[in-house]
Amino acid sequence: MSASATPANIIIKPRHPSFDLRSALGRNWHGESAFKTAFFNALSMTFPVGEKYFIDSVRAFDADVDDPRLIEDIRGFIGQEAVHRREHRNYNEILCEMRGYAAGAAFETALQARVDARKDNSRFMALMETVCFEHLTAILAHGLLTDPHWLDGADPTLKAMWQWHAIEEAEHKAVTFDVYKAVGGDMARLRVALPFVTRQMFADILDGTWMMLKADGQHLNPMVWASGIEWLFGWQGVMRRLIPQWRQFRKAGFHPWDHDNRDRIEAWRAHAEPNLVHVH
């Protein structure tokens, strides 16, 4: 039996799209909402550091994996994450230039410093954390692809970019988990780590959101925060709807593909992927 549990019809390979980000990033591109725009922009700000950490965490186990399908999955995962890192670095540079976010560089430096401080941790711990982060990005991706509240009113170019990223997160959502299991990892430690990783991820995103709203003079506006918290965690909040998937991590015998969203991937491939502008 293969160590890879990714469905046979899911081929993990990097795409190389090109997006005209300057047409949107200079303004509140998400339905004119200062909070939603800052939240997504802050999420983008975390990616260059995060994606490199994920790549390095998996690459550390290259010599420990001998299953051909899983080796192929790892190569696809690294390729996709490398393109994400490149595209979001470009996104962040344009954003900070156009919006005057002088604190953007310091925000990323602080993230990198925290990663660097963990360099003496074991490679196994880094992989374990990466599996947890990948669970979070997988459920965020599914929400973005299925719940219209995530991107209703967003600029079409930015909407297309975030959907492309979400599709690839869905495609490779099981790779780090399969590597972790292949090298002897157990679910008990993952279940302990997930709440801490979740807290760190959202702390970083909300720190970035605060930084951008402060630069825009909106950080003390109660209406901005009230609408944002309602959008995230209200009765119909986009994050609230993801809680059942987050909790699936605790289920005996859990695997990321227990939540099968191949229909969403296939629909995007058929209808949206042909419209991406590709560069080589």
N, C-alpha and C positions, 0 to 999 in steps of 0.2 A: 504494500500500500504506500502511495506517495505521501511524503510529509507535507505536501501542499494540499490544502482543502479548498483552494479557490476553484470555482466551477470551470469546467473545461472550455466553455464558450466566453470566458472573460480573459482576454489577452491584455496583459499589463505592459503598455509601451508608452513612451513619452510622445506627446504632441508638441508642436512648436507654433502656437498661435501668435498673432500680432494684434495688439489692441491700441486704438488711438485714445490714450488715456488723458491727453491734454484737453480734449474736448469736454471732459466732465470733472476732473479732479480739482479744478479751481473754484468750485462752488459746492453747495450742499446738494450732492447728486442723488441722494436717496429721498425722493418725495419732498424736497426742501426741508427735511427734518435735520436739525443740527445734531441731535443725539444719534439717530440711525446712521447718518453719514460718518460721524466720529467713531462710532462703535465698529463699523466695518473697516474704516481706515486704521483704527488701532489694531484690529485683528491682522491686517496686512503688515503692520509694523513689527509684529512678533514673528513673522514667517522666516525672514532670512536667517536669523539665529536658530530658530526652532528646526527648520528643515535640515540645516547642516548637522545639528545634533542628532536628528533621526537617522540621517544617512550614515554618520560616523558610528552610531550605536549598532546598526545592522552590519555594516562593513567589518566591524570587529569580530564577527563570527563567520567570516567567509570560509575559513579553513575547517570549520566545524560542521558544515552542511555538505552532504554528498548526494542528496536527492536531486536529480536533474531538473525536475519541474520546479522545485523550490528555488534552486539556483537561478533558473530563468525568471521566476517571480521577483527575486531579490534584485536582479539587474533591472527589471522593469520598474520596480519601486524606486531604486536609486535614480534612474533616469527621470521619472516623473517628478520626484522631489527636487532634483537639481533644476529642472525647468521652472517649477513653482518658485524656487528660491530666486532665480534670475528675474522672473517676471515681477515678483513682488518687490524686489530691490528697485527695479525700474519704477514701479508704482510708487514706492515710498519716496524716492528721490524727486519725482515729478510733484508729488503731493506736497512735500516740505518746501520745495521751491515756489510753487504756486500759491500756497496758503501761508507762507512765511512761518512755518513751524520750526523755529530755531532750536527748540528743545528736542526735536526728533532724533538727532544724532546722539544726544545724551541718553535718551530712552533706550535706543538700541545698544549703546555701550554698556548700560546697566544690565541689560539682559545677557550680553556676552560675558560680562564680569561674573555673573552668577553661574553661568555654564563653566567658565574657566575655574571657578572655585571648587567645582565638583570633579576636576580632572583626576584626582586621586581615588575617586570611587571606583568600584569594580565595573568591568565591562558588562557584567550580568545585571547590575543595578541600573546602568544606563539603558540597557535593552528593556528591562522591566518598566522603567518610566516611559520609554518610547511606546511600548505596547499600550499603556494607559492613555497616552496622548493620542495615539492612533484610534483608540476606541472613541475618544471625545470628538476627534475630527470626523470620524465616520458618521456618528449620529448627528453632528452639526450639518454635515453634507446631506444626509438624508432629509433632515428638516428643511434645508434650503431648497432641495429639489422637489419636495412634496407639499410644503406649506406655503401658499401664496403670500402670507403675511411677512415672510422673510424679505422679499424683494419687490413687493407691490409698489409701484411708483418710482422705481429706481431707473436711472439713466440706462438706456438699452445696451450701451457698450460695457458699462460696469456690470450690468446684470449678466451679460454673456460671459464676461471674464470669471465672475464668481461661480457661475454654473459649470464652466469648464473645469475649474479647480475642484468643485464638489464632485463631479463625475469621476475624476481621477482618484480622489480620496476614497470614493466608493469602490472603485475597481481594485485598489490595492489594500483595502481595509484589513485583510487577513494576513498579510505577508509577515509583519513583525510578530504577530501572534503565533503563526506557524513556525517561525524561526525559534521563538521562545520555547515552544513546546518541544521542538526537535532537539534542543540542547538541554532538555531536562527541567525546564521551568514548570512551576506548579501554580494553580489558580489561587491558592491561599494567599501567597504574597502579592499577587496582582490585586486581589480584593482589598487588602490592607492599603496598598499604594494608591488606588484609584481616587479616594476622597482627597488625599493630599495633592495629587496632580491636578485634580479638578479645581481645587481652591487656588492653586498657583496660576493656572491658565486664566481663570476669570479675573484674578487680581491683576495680572499683567494687562489684560484687555481693558479693564476699567481704569487702570492707571493711565493707559494711553488715551482713553476716551476723555478723562479729566484733563490731561495735558492739552489736547486739541481744543476742547471746549474753553479752557482757560485762555489759550492763545486767541480764540475767537470772541472772548469777552462774554461767554455764555455759561461758564462753569458754576456761577451762583444763581442762575435763573431757575427758580423752583419748577416752573412749567416745563422746562426742557427735561429736567430729571424725572418729574412725575410721569410725563408721557413716555420717556425711555424705560422706566422701571415697569410701567404698565405693559409696554410692548414686549419686554423680556419675560416678566414673571407674573403678570396679571392672570386673571382667570382663563383668558385665551392667549396667554403669553407664549411666544415662540419657544422659550426655554422650558416652560412648564410642560409643554406637550412632549418634550424629549425625555422626561424623567423615567417613563416605563422602559425605554431602551437603555438608559444609563443603568438602571437596576438589573437588566438582564445579565450583567457581568457576574452577578452573584449566583446565577442559576447553575446547577450541576451540569457538567458537560458542555458548558457554553462554548460557542464558536462564533466569530463575527458574521459568518454567512448563515447563521440561524435566521437572521433578518435578511431575507432574500429580496433585494431590490434590483434584480437584473432587468425587470421590465422598464424601470426608469432609465437605466443605462442604455438599453437597446433603443428606447424611444428617442433619447438625446442623440445617439449615434445616427439614427435615421433622419432626424429632422433638423437638428442644430449643428452637428459637427460639419456637414457639408458647407455651412455658411461661415465657418471660421476662416480667417485669413491666415495662411501658414507662411512662415519664413524658414529658411534652411541655411 
